[in-house]
């Protein structure tokens, strides 16, 4: 139940925000993270932003995840797949997130 | 790539930017140094699912086991709470709003899904604030919000109740079964109130999104009072692998500390605004946990003046009972005392399609994860 995903605030009016969640626009309340503004990255849980994320940190995670996704697509990463874990089970398009 | 400097004073930020291969290599190297078996436990349903789905269990060295603890809110919610939800849903004047996780869980009198089949007005929500919106839009309905979840979810309930209070809504209530994780971790380490048997763990994979709200510091007592290693972890398989490597290294080195392997989101003090709202609306109360019994101060009940939004008071429901399905071992499973394979119902009469225990109903439940991902080996080890 404690799912939360990073998303970028597209608009923010008072405590009513709209976040871009992998291309979907979802309404989020920013009540719990005062001071966030349009363009900020936040962690969204059950309709609430629960934490502001620093963009470079968010990007750092995404960069890592991107590398993973690329590696997963290459034959060279067969060793990853052979480890029976990561690449075979996760699609690249769902990888950009803190948690699913 | 950042490297972690660990010390026992501060929860040390550690970049999770290890590649999975590096993490697994470090995990195996540390496990080889252990010279014994080590058990670790995660206490978050989202961790449970991520670990099973990614196959991390199969990458663990033979002498390292990651157990699933009482981290799925649906699984620890008492049968009595579910019965009360169904009872309310079946009232003609009630619209019952719930997160999707709860809808299929069966109490003594059926599930919310079953109630809906009998004509009850049960609606699945994404946000607690949607329940308030329904109460505004439909003033002749009594809107009841099924408030479940751990610290990550509770601030949303607090915000919904404060919003209802601001609008003087007379037709909004919440049936609260919110819980806090620390008393459960303590009970596991001290034997719990319903059983004297201790589980033997060397450390905890601490729940990242609970830590977002509570702060990393909240887990320090587990290290200081019980000498267990604690690593706060994110939810991607590579983040969990890195955290596991760190945990095993700490135990192999004999230096259990608190480390924050999810610094992108978790600060030392947590989200004080969110937890402030929770403290404004809720106060600690005893709460019944499946498998652990009643634990003092492990639940959150509405405090005055917000008790007028308590569905138990408005509908005079009384204290929920706690009857559990016969033969079901969910209580042992979520406390690490039994694996699903050791339950006689598992996979026979209890399957995701016709689930008997909540650990099989919930998509975050250990039994459903075992069933779905076929985690069965000769040793019964995940």
Interface residues (C-beta under 8 A of the other chain):
Chain A: X1 X2 X3 X4 X26 X27 X29 X31 X32 X33 X34 X43 X45 X46 X47 X48 X50 X51 X53 X54 X57 X58 X60 X61 X64 X65 X67 X68 X79 X80 X83 X84 X85 X86 X88 X89 X90 X95 X97 X98 X99 X100
Chain B: X15 X16 X17 X19 X20 X21 X24 X44 X45 X46 X50 X53 X54 X55 X56 X58 X59 X72 X73 X74 X99 X101 X126 X127 X128 X129 X130 X148 X149 X150 X152 X153 X155 X156 X159 X207 X208 X209 X210 X212 X213 X234 X235 X236 X237 X238 X241 X263 X264 X265 X271 X273 X274 X277 X364
